[in-house]
Amino acid sequence: MSEDALARIAEEIAEAEPESDLPRYRQIIDGLTNAIERGDLGPGDRLPAELDLAKLFSVSLGTIQKSLTHLADGGLVERTRRRGTFVSGRQAEDVFVFRFRDPATGELLIPFTRVLAVSEDATDGPWRHALGVKRCVRVDRLVWVEGDSPAFSQFHIALEHGRHLLKAPVDTLHGVSFHRVLGREFNLPTLRTSHALQSGALSEEACRHLVVPKGSFGTHWTATGFSYQQATTFQSLQIPAGHRPIEFEVGGVATGRSALPAPAGKAPTKPKRKNR
């Protein structure tokens, strides 16, 4: 790791201090985050010991620990008691929102994706607030794991990050990880993801693509991906009833959440599988 990068951060904070309204721990968080985003500090780089950082930034040990805790919570650094603190080495390739494990073997089942359409979206949807933009690129997809019925996905990224997708032939986008594209092309790896689920009727568009009756019941799942200081992706998935349990990973511990059952008195409707 470049000691010059840390020295520059400390210098920038010192210069900004007279006019900054932010507490010092917040300035350190922002300085380190900006350095990681610029590439001055790269995945796997080890930060100095906490006492050395406190001396470098002229702050208390408690201030440094508070800063590192916030960075670790955001996925930017990894802390271990014996080895120290490292810039996170997690890459966008590791991000699979729609993933499941085989109940018999425990094997991770990576999803298949088939793109249906790519379009510019300027509607006033929930992605607009999540991403903080007025226009984005929306990718409509079918997502599934082997042996299961598909889910209908709408993946949103800012127009500046997805403009090139509008000109790409749809059949070249099947199986593409857009998290990976953001990490590789824009240095915006997905470091953490927040989730929300609720039950309800699937949209007409989802029912059409999933080949289920209009008004079918299912799960609405949204996942917002964050990189450094901003949200970069917003994905909504509509999953028909009867799907296998949904798995989340929280704090490194996998937790199972049951997929939504069919409404009372009705058997789950299994959609017809399309040839892919």
C-alpha positions as CSV (number, residue, x, y, z in Angstrom):
1,M,0.0,0.0,0.0
2,S,1.3,3.5,-0.8
3,E,2.2,5.5,2.3
4,D,2.0,8.6,0.0
5,A,-1.8,8.0,-0.4
6,L,-2.4,8.1,3.3
7,A,-0.2,11.1,3.7
8,R,-2.2,12.9,1.0
9,I,-5.4,12.1,2.8
10,A,-4.1,13.5,6.1
11,E,-2.9,16.6,4.3
12,E,-6.2,17.1,2.6
13,I,-8.1,16.7,5.9
14,A,-5.8,19.2,7.6
15,E,-6.3,21.7,4.8
16,A,-10.1,21.4,4.9
17,E,-10.4,21.4,8.7
18,P,-10.8,25.2,9.2
19,E,-13.9,25.3,6.9
20,S,-15.3,21.8,7.4
21,D,-18.4,21.3,9.5
22,L,-17.9,17.5,9.6
23,P,-16.6,15.8,12.7
24,R,-13.1,14.4,12.3
25,Y,-14.1,10.8,12.1
26,R,-16.4,11.6,9.2
27,Q,-13.6,13.4,7.4
28,I,-11.4,10.4,7.8
29,I,-14.2,8.1,6.4
30,D,-14.7,10.4,3.4
31,G,-10.9,10.7,2.8
32,L,-10.3,7.0,2.8
33,T,-13.4,6.3,0.7
34,N,-12.3,8.8,-1.9
35,A,-8.9,7.2,-2.0
36,I,-10.4,3.8,-2.5
37,E,-12.7,5.1,-5.2
38,R,-9.8,6.8,-7.1
39,G,-7.8,3.6,-6.9
40,D,-5.1,5.1,-4.7
41,L,-5.9,2.3,-2.2
42,G,-6.6,-1.0,-3.9
43,P,-8.2,-4.3,-2.9
44,G,-6.0,-6.1,-0.4
45,D,-4.0,-3.1,0.7
46,R,-3.3,-3.2,4.4
47,L,-3.9,-0.1,6.5
48,P,-1.4,0.8,9.3
49,A,-2.1,-0.2,12.9
50,E,-4.8,1.8,14.6
51,L,-2.3,3.6,16.8
52,D,-0.3,4.6,13.8
53,L,-3.4,5.9,12.0
54,A,-4.4,7.9,15.1
55,K,-0.9,9.5,15.0
56,L,-1.0,10.2,11.3
57,F,-4.5,11.9,11.5
58,S,-3.8,13.6,14.8
59,V,-6.9,12.1,16.5
60,S,-7.7,9.8,19.3
61,L,-7.6,6.0,19.0
62,G,-11.4,6.0,19.6
63,T,-11.9,8.3,16.6
64,I,-9.9,6.0,14.3
65,Q,-11.8,2.9,15.6
66,K,-15.1,4.7,14.9
67,S,-14.0,5.6,11.4
68,L,-12.9,2.0,10.6
69,T,-16.1,0.5,12.1
70,H,-18.2,2.7,9.7
71,L,-15.9,1.7,6.7
72,A,-16.2,-2.0,7.6
73,D,-20.0,-1.7,8.0
74,G,-20.1,-0.3,4.5
75,G,-18.0,-3.1,3.1
76,L,-15.0,-0.9,2.1
77,V,-12.6,-2.5,4.6
78,E,-12.2,-5.8,6.3
79,R,-11.0,-6.0,9.9
80,T,-9.6,-9.1,11.7
81,R,-8.2,-9.1,15.2
82,R,-4.8,-10.7,14.3
83,R,-4.2,-9.6,10.8
84,G,-5.4,-6.0,10.9
85,T,-7.4,-3.9,8.5
86,F,-7.4,-4.3,4.7
87,V,-9.1,-2.6,1.8
88,S,-11.9,-5.0,0.8
89,G,-10.9,-7.4,-1.9
90,R,-14.5,-8.3,-2.7
91,Q,-15.2,-7.8,-6.4
92,A,-18.5,-7.3,-8.2
93,E,-18.1,-10.9,-9.7
94,D,-19.1,-12.2,-6.2
95,V,-22.5,-10.5,-6.3
96,F,-25.4,-12.8,-7.1
97,V,-28.7,-11.4,-5.7
98,F,-30.8,-14.2,-7.0
99,R,-28.9,-17.2,-5.8
100,F,-29.9,-20.4,-4.0
101,R,-28.3,-23.5,-2.4
102,D,-29.1,-27.1,-3.3
103,P,-30.9,-28.4,-0.2
104,A,-29.2,-31.9,-0.5
105,T,-25.6,-30.9,-1.3
106,G,-25.4,-27.2,-0.1
107,E,-23.9,-26.3,-3.4
108,L,-24.4,-22.7,-4.4
109,L,-26.7,-22.5,-7.5
110,I,-25.8,-19.5,-9.7
111,P,-28.6,-18.1,-11.7
112,F,-29.1,-18.0,-15.5
113,T,-30.3,-14.8,-17.1
114,R,-32.0,-14.1,-20.4
115,V,-32.5,-10.4,-21.4
116,L,-35.9,-9.5,-22.8
117,A,-35.4,-5.8,-23.5
118,V,-33.2,-2.8,-22.7
119,S,-34.7,0.7,-22.6
120,E,-34.2,4.2,-21.2
121,D,-36.5,4.8,-18.2
122,A,-37.5,8.2,-17.1
123,T,-40.6,7.2,-15.1
124,D,-41.1,8.1,-11.4
125,G,-40.4,4.7,-10.0
126,P,-38.7,3.6,-6.7
127,W,-35.4,3.3,-8.5
128,R,-35.4,7.1,-9.0
129,H,-35.2,7.8,-5.3
130,A,-32.8,4.9,-4.6
131,L,-30.3,5.9,-7.3
132,G,-30.8,9.6,-7.0
133,V,-31.1,10.1,-10.8
134,K,-33.9,11.2,-13.1
135,R,-33.0,8.8,-16.0
136,C,-31.7,5.4,-16.1
137,V,-31.2,2.3,-18.2
138,R,-33.6,-0.6,-17.4
139,V,-32.9,-4.2,-18.4
140,D,-35.9,-6.6,-18.3
141,R,-34.8,-10.2,-17.8
142,L,-35.9,-13.6,-16.8
143,V,-33.7,-15.0,-14.0
144,W,-33.8,-18.7,-12.9
145,V,-31.8,-21.5,-11.3
146,E,-31.8,-24.9,-12.9
147,G,-35.0,-26.9,-12.0
148,D,-37.0,-23.8,-10.9
149,S,-39.5,-21.6,-12.6
150,P,-38.1,-18.2,-13.6
151,A,-38.5,-14.8,-11.9
152,F,-39.1,-11.5,-13.8
153,S,-36.4,-9.0,-13.1
154,Q,-36.0,-5.3,-13.9
155,F,-32.5,-4.1,-13.4
156,H,-31.9,-0.3,-13.2
157,I,-28.6,1.6,-13.4
158,A,-27.9,5.2,-14.0
159,L,-28.0,6.3,-17.7
160,E,-24.3,7.4,-17.5
161,H,-23.4,3.8,-16.5
162,G,-25.7,2.0,-18.9
163,R,-25.9,4.1,-22.0
164,H,-23.8,1.7,-24.0
165,L,-26.3,-1.1,-23.3
166,L,-28.9,0.6,-25.3
167,K,-26.9,0.0,-28.5
168,A,-25.9,-3.6,-27.7
169,P,-27.8,-6.5,-29.4
170,V,-30.0,-8.1,-26.8
171,D,-28.7,-11.5,-27.5
172,T,-25.2,-10.4,-26.5
173,L,-26.4,-9.5,-23.0
174,H,-27.7,-12.9,-21.9
175,G,-25.8,-14.0,-18.7
176,V,-24.0,-10.7,-18.4
177,S,-23.4,-9.5,-14.8
178,F,-24.1,-5.8,-14.7
179,H,-22.5,-5.6,-11.2
180,R,-19.4,-6.8,-12.9
181,V,-19.7,-4.2,-15.6
182,L,-19.9,-1.4,-13.1
183,G,-16.9,-2.7,-11.2
184,R,-14.7,-3.2,-14.3
185,E,-15.7,-0.2,-16.4
186,F,-16.5,2.5,-13.7
187,N,-14.6,1.3,-10.6
188,L,-17.9,0.9,-8.8
189,P,-17.9,-2.7,-7.3
190,T,-21.0,-3.6,-5.4
191,L,-19.9,-3.7,-1.8
192,R,-23.2,-4.3,0.0
193,T,-26.9,-4.8,-0.9
194,S,-30.1,-4.0,1.0
195,H,-33.2,-6.0,0.5
196,A,-37.0,-5.6,0.9
197,L,-39.8,-8.1,0.3
198,Q,-43.5,-8.0,0.2
199,S,-46.3,-10.2,-1.1
200,G,-48.9,-9.3,-3.7
201,A,-50.3,-9.8,-7.2
202,L,-47.6,-9.9,-9.9
203,S,-47.7,-7.2,-12.6
204,E,-49.4,-7.8,-15.9
205,E,-46.0,-7.6,-17.6
206,A,-44.5,-10.1,-15.2
207,C,-47.4,-12.5,-15.6
208,R,-47.0,-12.3,-19.4
209,H,-43.3,-13.1,-19.4
210,L,-43.7,-15.8,-16.7
211,V,-46.6,-17.4,-18.5
212,V,-48.9,-17.4,-15.4
213,P,-52.5,-16.2,-15.2
214,K,-53.1,-12.5,-14.9
215,G,-53.4,-11.5,-11.2
216,S,-51.3,-14.4,-10.0
217,F,-49.9,-14.1,-6.4
218,G,-46.2,-14.0,-5.7
219,T,-43.2,-12.3,-4.0
220,H,-42.0,-8.8,-4.8
221,W,-38.3,-8.5,-4.0
222,T,-36.2,-5.4,-4.4
223,A,-32.4,-5.2,-4.0
224,T,-30.4,-2.0,-3.9
225,G,-26.6,-2.3,-4.5
226,F,-24.2,0.2,-3.0
227,S,-20.6,1.0,-4.0
228,Y,-18.5,3.3,-1.8
229,Q,-20.7,6.3,-1.1
230,Q,-23.6,5.8,-3.5
231,A,-26.3,3.4,-4.6
232,T,-25.5,2.1,-8.1
233,T,-28.1,-0.5,-8.9
234,F,-31.7,-1.1,-8.2
235,Q,-33.2,-4.5,-9.1
236,S,-36.8,-5.6,-8.7
237,L,-37.7,-9.3,-8.9
238,Q,-41.2,-10.7,-9.2
239,I,-41.3,-14.4,-8.2
240,P,-44.3,-16.7,-8.7
241,A,-45.7,-18.7,-5.8
242,G,-44.2,-22.1,-5.0
243,H,-40.6,-21.1,-5.6
244,R,-37.8,-22.5,-3.4
245,P,-36.8,-20.6,-0.2
246,I,-34.9,-17.3,-0.7
247,E,-31.5,-17.1,0.9
248,F,-29.9,-14.0,2.4
249,E,-26.5,-13.6,3.8
250,V,-26.3,-11.2,6.8
251,G,-23.0,-10.6,8.5
252,G,-21.5,-13.7,6.8
253,V,-24.3,-16.0,8.1
254,A,-26.7,-17.5,5.6
255,T,-30.3,-17.2,6.6
256,G,-33.3,-18.8,4.8
257,R,-36.6,-17.1,4.1
258,S,-39.4,-19.1,2.7
259,A,-40.7,-18.1,-0.6
260,L,-44.3,-17.0,-0.6
261,P,-46.9,-19.8,-0.5
262,A,-49.9,-19.9,-2.7
263,P,-53.0,-18.1,-1.5
264,A,-55.2,-20.2,0.8
265,G,-57.2,-22.8,-1.1
266,K,-55.2,-22.7,-4.2
267,A,-52.3,-24.9,-5.4
268,P,-49.2,-23.2,-6.6
269,T,-49.4,-22.4,-10.3
270,K,-46.3,-23.7,-12.0
271,P,-45.6,-21.6,-15.2
272,K,-44.7,-23.3,-18.4
273,R,-41.0,-23.2,-19.2
274,K,-40.0,-21.5,-22.3
275,N,-37.2,-22.9,-24.5
276,R,-34.0,-21.0,-23.7
